[in-house]
Amino acid sequence: MAEMEGMRDPRDWATRQSDLAAQVPDLLRRLRGASIAWRERLAGVEPGQFGTVDSLADLPFMTKGELRAMQADATREQPLGGLQVAATRDLVQVISSSGTTGDPMFFGVTVADWTAWKRAVGSAFATAGIGRGSLTAHTTGMPMVAGGIAYADGIREAGGTLAWVGGQTMTRMVAMINRLGVNTLLGTASFATFFAEKCEAELGRPARELAVRTVIAGGEPGLGAPEIRERIADVWGATRVSEIMGLGDVLPVLWAECAEGHGMHFTAAPHVLVELIDPETGAHLPWEPGVTGEAVYTTIDREACPVVRFRSRDQLSVTGVACRCGRTTPTVRCIGRTDDMLIYKAMNVYPSAIRDIAMQVGGSAVGSLRVRKDSNDQVRFDDPIPLEIELAADDSEAARLAAEIAEAVRQELRVRVSPEVLAPGSIPLGEYKNALTYAKQ
């Protein structure tokens, strides 16, 4: 069972990072002898030079595109391509990415990997509020993704009771959490709100009258916004709302929020080393309150499909370096992804920032929203950015709110949007992840 205190390591953050960095030379030696793809990638690299956090800046980054390229030469003997280090006979599970930023990737895990994952995910869930007495509804209906079976194992590892309701019809899912008296809900931020509406429609009474009092959500940015957090707490009558975040490429849950509620702690040590970099220059940034940068990960002990300095594209804002809970890792919020960033004339903007302002202005009247693009790879906008937004209001009130949202975005972000008001429920929601942008057909 995962440590119930969420791995409260007494060492300070710098010491923990240094201890992990000291293991990188052995990792590089192992990889260099493991496969042709890794030998080629690490050609000219002298492992002994990379035993400190600062020295890692001289190691090349890995990107999602490079992971795809390494997997492109898959064979029957090596189904995960050059990315695969362990023998196929030693794999006990294959995990898929969600494919929200392209075709899905596949990752294998060995017995040792799976043991580490269960402990790390269990630690994250313990940090987020799962423990003995937590009857937890796991709402993902896709077992193969990182948020599927790995989450199920993590719930049990944290001491909770697993109720895997995902994959059923909405009617059955509602009936199950009602019948079982589920007190903890695990899903994405957007699904948590959507599911509450379905519960009320199916049962004829508000979701807050059910037993759910803890909501744990991840898979997409959003729960860091106070308005979204408050809305989820309100619709469920929840006394605790915790944010989590992870990557199938690295580890299903890397960050989790404690009861203090000021951001997510890093919960993946000792299995993963994380760096914070400037996404433009690649230079290291300090883990200090107010600093924003991109997370870069190295899997220290992963056997099957390790990564070295993998650029997550997740943009993290450090919210603290000390916490009253006693954990010694920094706390962060995810404010968006580098590859989600849009450019309006000369200004950069994340769709999540637009959404947060819309929520601040419109409050409970604002439903789902998304930016419409001409193509999937469109980044630049010379005209006001098309913003589809659901507003629960009559025509005149909706028009007023839309205008106020557009002005607030202009004032705070220095970009212009062109709101297109939609009725509630017009933007389809999935059960796993929901993008904030889409290309028109």
LINBEL-V992368 format. One record per backbone hydrogen bond with DSSP energy under -0.5 kcal/mol. NH is the residue of the N-H (numbers start at 0). CO is the residue of the C=O. Records with the same first field share a line. If there is no record, write none. Layout:
NH = CO + CO
//
This chain:
1 = 156
5 = 2
8 = 6
15 = 11
16 = 12
17 = 13
18 = 14
19 = 15
20 = 16
21 = 17
22 = 19
23 = 20
26 = 22
27 = 23
28 = 24
29 = 25
30 = 26
31 = 27
32 = 28
33 = 30
34 = 30
38 = 34
39 = 35
40 = 36
41 = 37
42 = 39
44 = 41
46 = 44
48 = 45
49 = 46
55 = 51 + 52
56 = 53
57 = 54
58 = 55
61 = 308
66 = 62
67 = 63
68 = 64
69 = 65
70 = 66
71 = 67 + 68
73 = 70
74 = 77
80 = 77
81 = 69
82 = 69 + 79
83 = 80
84 = 303
85 = 303
89 = 86
90 = 87
91 = 108
92 = 108
94 = 106
95 = 143
96 = 104
101 = 98
106 = 94
108 = 92
110 = 89
113 = 109
114 = 110
115 = 111
116 = 112
117 = 113
118 = 114
119 = 115
120 = 116
121 = 117
122 = 118
123 = 119
124 = 120
125 = 121
126 = 122
127 = 123
128 = 124 + 125
129 = 124
133 = 130
134 = 132
135 = 133 + 160
136 = 134 + 183
137 = 135 + 162
138 = 136 + 185
142 = 140
144 = 141
145 = 95
147 = 144
148 = 142
149 = 144
151 = 147
152 = 148
153 = 149
154 = 150
155 = 151
156 = 152
157 = 153
158 = 155
159 = 154
160 = 133
161 = 159
162 = 135
164 = 137 + 162
165 = 137
167 = 164
172 = 168
173 = 169
174 = 170
175 = 171
176 = 172
177 = 173
178 = 174
179 = 175
180 = 176
181 = 176
182 = 134
183 = 134
184 = 213
185 = 136
186 = 215
188 = 217
191 = 187
192 = 188
193 = 189
194 = 190
195 = 191
196 = 192
197 = 193
198 = 194
199 = 195
200 = 196
201 = 197
202 = 198
203 = 199
207 = 234
208 = 205
209 = 206
212 = 182
213 = 182
214 = 239
215 = 184
216 = 241
217 = 186
222 = 219
224 = 221
228 = 224
229 = 225
230 = 226
231 = 227
232 = 228
233 = 229
234 = 230
235 = 231
236 = 232
237 = 232
238 = 212
239 = 212
241 = 214
243 = 216
244 = 254
246 = 250
249 = 246
250 = 246
253 = 244
254 = 244
255 = 264
256 = 242
257 = 262
260 = 257
263 = 331
264 = 255
265 = 329
266 = 253 + 264
267 = 253
270 = 267
271 = 267
272 = 297
274 = 295
276 = 293
277 = 282
278 = 276
281 = 277
284 = 275
287 = 285
289 = 317
290 = 287
292 = 315
293 = 276
294 = 313
295 = 274
296 = 309
297 = 272
298 = 306
299 = 270 + 297
300 = 270
309 = 296
310 = 61
311 = 294 + 309
314 = 335
315 = 292 + 313
316 = 332
317 = 290 + 315
318 = 330
319 = 330
322 = 326
325 = 322
330 = 319
331 = 263
332 = 316
334 = 314 + 332
335 = 314
337 = 312
339 = 336
340 = 336 + 337
341 = 348
342 = 378
343 = 341 + 346
344 = 342 + 380
346 = 343
348 = 341
352 = 349
353 = 349
354 = 350
355 = 351
356 = 352
357 = 353
358 = 354
359 = 355
360 = 356
361 = 357
362 = 358
364 = 361
365 = 362
366 = 389
369 = 387
370 = 435
371 = 385
372 = 370 + 437
377 = 374
380 = 342
384 = 415
386 = 417
387 = 369 + 385
388 = 419
389 = 367
390 = 421
391 = 364
392 = 390
397 = 393
398 = 394
399 = 395
400 = 396
401 = 397
402 = 398
403 = 399
404 = 400
405 = 401
406 = 402
407 = 403
408 = 404
409 = 405
410 = 406
411 = 407
412 = 408
413 = 408 + 409
414 = 408
417 = 384
418 = 416
419 = 386
420 = 418
421 = 388
425 = 422
427 = 425
437 = 370
439 = 372
//
